[in-house]
């Protein structure tokens, strides 16, 4: 729904050790098919052949990105 639009970010290795990448491909296809509202989800795959736990940035970078987003949206809500 609208509450999740632009808030879904999925990062996975192309060759997940638990084959979770297959479910991510299905989720991406489903979310691309939604129209009202569009999910506007971000999917990024670790290629070539990255395993489970792959992410395109360090944990510190992820925390900074999350803090920036929270601060931006908290300021807009005030």
C-alpha positions, 0 to 999 in steps of 0.5 A: 500500500501507500505506506510502503511506497519507496520504502522497500530496499532489497539487496541479495547475492546472485547466488545466495547460499540458501537460494533466497535470491529466487524468492527475491526475483519473484518478489521483484516481479510481483512488486513491478506488477502493482499499480495502485500504488506503485511499490517503487521498491529498490532491488540490487543483486550482487553479481557475479555470484555473490553469496548470502549476506552480500550488500552493496555498502558497509554496515556503517554506510547503511546506518548513515543512510538510515539516519539521513532518511529518518532525520529527513522524514522526522523534520518533515513531520514536525 
